[in-house]
Amino acid sequence: MSGTPRQHLTFGSRQGALDEAVGRLTEGLPLSFKLRDSSYLGEYYLARPAAPYAASLKLHANRDPVDGQPIRRDAPDQGLILEAEDVADAKALTGLLAQMGFLPLTGNG
């Protein structure tokens, strides 16, 4: 272990619907995403564990299911949000996700 603190990273994508995006992620990463539901996020997909990339990856729409407003108000043009918890290698994960249409949002870290 390098001693580098792990971090939470957030990525956004303008490409496709939630089901299409989880398909891209499943093809590009050897992970299993399970469909979940929450009153705050609505339907979302969770991969836990998400080794070797992160402790977990959570994919959700950037829309509040109640009022339709963006959940990430700093990124209203991003239709999808992918949250990575306890990231092991930020550079590697960022590179892989960029190939699948997910780019880092400002304020990561």
C-alpha positions as CSV (number, residue, x, y, z in Angstrom):
1,M,0.0,0.0,0.0
2,S,1.4,3.4,-1.0
3,G,0.1,5.4,1.9
4,T,-1.8,7.7,-0.4
5,P,-5.2,8.6,1.0
6,R,-8.0,7.2,-1.1
7,Q,-10.7,9.6,-2.3
8,H,-14.2,10.1,-3.4
9,L,-14.5,11.0,-7.1
10,T,-17.6,12.1,-9.0
11,F,-18.0,11.8,-12.8
12,G,-20.6,13.0,-15.2
13,S,-21.9,11.9,-18.6
14,R,-24.2,13.4,-21.1
15,Q,-24.4,10.2,-23.0
16,G,-27.5,8.0,-22.9
17,A,-30.0,6.8,-20.4
18,L,-29.3,5.1,-17.1
19,D,-29.8,1.6,-18.5
20,E,-27.5,2.3,-21.5
21,A,-24.8,3.7,-19.3
22,V,-24.8,0.8,-16.9
23,G,-24.4,-1.4,-20.0
24,R,-21.3,0.6,-21.1
25,L,-19.9,0.3,-17.6
26,T,-20.5,-3.4,-17.3
27,E,-18.8,-4.0,-20.7
28,G,-15.8,-1.9,-19.8
29,L,-15.3,-2.9,-16.2
30,P,-15.5,-6.5,-14.9
31,L,-18.1,-5.4,-12.3
32,S,-21.6,-6.4,-11.4
33,F,-24.1,-3.5,-10.9
34,K,-27.3,-4.1,-9.0
35,L,-30.4,-2.0,-9.5
36,R,-31.5,-0.2,-6.4
37,D,-34.1,2.5,-5.5
38,S,-34.0,5.4,-3.1
39,S,-36.4,8.3,-2.4
40,Y,-33.5,10.7,-2.8
41,L,-31.9,9.4,-6.1
42,G,-34.7,7.3,-7.6
43,E,-33.5,4.2,-9.4
44,Y,-29.7,3.8,-9.3
45,Y,-27.1,1.1,-10.0
46,L,-24.5,0.1,-7.4
47,A,-21.4,-2.0,-7.7
48,R,-20.1,-3.0,-4.3
49,P,-17.4,-4.1,-4.1
50,A,-15.9,-2.4,-7.1
51,A,-12.4,-3.8,-6.7
52,P,-9.7,-3.1,-7.9
53,Y,-11.0,0.4,-8.7
54,A,-12.9,1.6,-5.7
55,A,-14.9,0.4,-2.7
56,S,-18.1,1.2,-4.6
57,L,-19.4,2.8,-7.8
58,K,-22.9,4.3,-7.8
59,L,-24.6,5.4,-11.1
60,H,-27.7,7.6,-11.0
61,A,-29.5,10.2,-13.0
62,N,-28.8,13.8,-12.3
63,R,-32.5,14.5,-11.6
64,D,-34.3,14.7,-8.3
65,P,-37.2,12.2,-8.6
66,V,-39.5,14.6,-6.7
67,D,-38.9,18.1,-8.2
68,G,-37.0,17.2,-11.4
69,Q,-34.1,19.6,-10.5
70,P,-30.5,18.5,-11.0
71,I,-29.1,16.7,-7.9
72,R,-25.6,18.1,-8.8
73,R,-26.6,21.7,-9.4
74,D,-23.0,22.5,-10.3
75,A,-23.3,20.1,-13.3
76,P,-26.9,20.6,-14.6
77,D,-25.8,19.6,-18.2
78,Q,-24.7,16.2,-17.0
79,G,-27.6,13.7,-17.3
80,L,-25.8,11.0,-15.4
81,I,-23.6,11.0,-12.3
82,L,-21.2,8.2,-11.3
83,E,-19.8,8.4,-7.7
84,A,-16.7,6.4,-6.8
85,E,-16.0,5.8,-3.1
86,D,-12.6,5.1,-1.7
87,V,-10.8,5.1,-5.0
88,A,-7.6,3.1,-5.1
89,D,-6.1,4.6,-8.3
90,A,-7.7,7.8,-9.4
91,K,-5.7,8.2,-12.6
92,A,-6.4,4.7,-13.9
93,L,-10.1,4.9,-13.0
94,T,-10.5,8.3,-14.6
95,G,-8.9,7.0,-17.8
96,L,-11.1,4.0,-18.0
97,L,-14.3,6.0,-17.4
98,A,-13.3,8.6,-20.0
99,Q,-13.4,5.8,-22.6
100,M,-17.0,5.1,-21.5
101,G,-18.1,8.8,-21.7
102,F,-17.7,9.7,-18.0
103,L,-15.6,12.8,-17.3
104,P,-14.5,14.0,-13.8
105,L,-16.6,16.9,-12.3
106,T,-14.9,19.9,-10.8
107,G,-14.4,19.7,-7.1
108,N,-13.3,16.1,-7.1
109,G,-11.0,15.0,-4.3
